[in-house]
Amino acid sequence: ATSMELWNEGFRTVEDIYNIMVAGKKTPKPKLMMTYYDKLQRIFWVSGNKLFHSYAWYRYYCLCCEFKKDLKAEERSTIAS
């Protein structure tokens, strides 16, 4: 939905994914969570919700730093800015 810029549908999808994660017993894989927060930050950016956009971007950055072992300093700087 985000690639086709269907932001309302994207927000509903993210909300559904969150509800599934809360109801599920297993913790989602970090790669999946990175994708989740990347899409979520885009949705919040378009909607103008800067606080939630910043938090989603922060969570994406933290997951990248934690689980991408081959992350170079340049890439880390780009993601952080």
Secondary structure, DSSP 8 states (H G I E B T S, - for coil): -TTTT-HHHHHHHHHHHHHHHHH-SS---HHHHHHHHHHHHHHHHHHT-HHHHHHHHHHHHHHHHHH-TT--HHHHHHHH-
